[in-house]
Amino acid sequence: EAGVTQSPTHLIKTRGQQVTLRCSPISGHTSVYWYQQALGLGLQFLLWYDEGEERNRGNFPPRFSGRQFPNYSSELNVNALELEDSALYLCASSSGLNQPQHFGDGTRLSIL
Amino acid sequence: AQSVTQPDIHITVSEGASLELRCNYSYGATPYLFWYVQSPGQGLQLLLKYFSGDTLVQGIKGFEAEFKRSQSSFNLRKPSVHWSDAAEYFCAVGPNNNAGNMLTFGGGTRLMVKP
């Protein structure tokens, strides 16, 4: 069974640019979660999508947004990139509410 | 609000020695509890989970954890550490209700294994 897949693995952007990260969940999983792992800040919850709808959002500005497609894959968009957005962005999926979340290997975003 | 504390930032053990990683949580009710492991450059791998029932849970790679409600703890143990266990370990708590479904993580414990 294929795990959670994320693309790209690495990205380098400059301040003010926009970026899109992609995530494909485990087959059969309907929920997708996004987390940010920044140096010194730990793992922080960003967004939760389920059945195509945004269900919950962490304490991040509106320039962090995303969507979930009918096939349950998801995109995370970050506009007006800032230096502090440099981080590993992790996507996870689960088969439903309160089920274990399984993580992909992440996208490492570097802002110059 | 829920929170998780992992008191030890770094731990070094000798190969073959036993291991215990500490995790304390703050939550209003019985939470869902998880341990994940992250190797360098990789994502998080689920080691084990506690939802309810038996307070001693077994996971993959020979790990186990014990839920102690009175101490608000969920410590991870392994009887004999292997060099391949060197990684960063995260304890996480999830809400046992319909209020958001996100995980709150501890700061992590980096495990180093001496030969």
Interface residues (C-beta under 8 A of the other chain):
Chain A: V4 Q6 S31 Y33 Y35 G42 L43 F45 W48 D50 R55 N56 G58 L90 A92 S94 L97 N98 P100 Q101 H102 F103 G104 D105 G106
Chain B: Y32 F34 Y36 G41 Q42 G43 L44 Q45 L46 K49 F51 F90 A92 G94 P95 N96 N98 G100 N101 M102 L103 T104 F105 G106 G107 G108
